[in-house]
Amino acid sequence: MNPLNKSSLKCLLYVLLLLAVIVGGIYTIATIGELITVSLGMGVILGLLFILINKESQKIEEYLYEEEQTGLYAD
């Protein structure tokens, strides 16, 4: 599989997980009413997901930069 496709799919999966955590957290806060505990848990999970998204987007950027450089010098 192309590294660009692989990293893009991982990024998409992480974004979908991010949205699921946000919706699940809001639902949990609404039903249970425990704002502080759920917010802290969500903050940790969201922070980890943001780190993963950042790493994958850096891989995409590096791949595109390498492709651009090889494309320029191939001519």
N, C-alpha and C positions, 0 to 999 in steps of 0.2 A: 504494500500500500504506500502511496506517495506520502512523504513526511508532512506535507502541507495538509493533506486530507486528514491524516491521523491526528495532528495537533488541532485542527479545526473541529473535528468531531469531539475531542476531549474538551475543548473550550466550550462547545455547545452543551455537552453533558454537565459541565460544572456550572454553567449559567442556569440550566434547568434545575439543578439541585439547589442552587442559590435561591431561585424563585420558590421552590417547594419549601425550603426552610423558612423563608419569610412568611409565606402563606400559613404554614403549619404553626409557626410561632404566634402569629396574630390570632389564629383560631384558638390556640391553647390559652393565650392571654384572655381572650373573650370568654372562654368557657370556664376556666379555673379561676381567673382573676389574680394569679400570682405574677405580678409584673416584673419584679426585680430578678427572681430566679430564672424565669424564662428569658428575660432580656439578656442576662449574663451568658446563659447557655447559647442563645442565638448569636451573640456577639463573638463568642469563641468560634463557633462553626462558620459563621460568615467570614471572619478573619482568615481562617484556614482556606476557605473556598476562594477568597480574593487572592491569596498567595498562589494557589494552584492556577488560577486563571492568568495571573501575571506571568508565571513561569511558562505556560503554554503559549501565551501571546508573544513572549520574547523568542521562543523557538520559531514561531511563525515568522517573526520579523527577521531573525537571522537567516532562515531559509530563503525568504524573498530577497534579502540583501545579497546572499551568495548567488542566487539565480540571476539577479540583475548584473552582478559583476562578471559572471561567466558569459552572460549574453552580450555584454559590451565588448569583451575581449575576443569573443568567438568570431566576430566579423572581420 
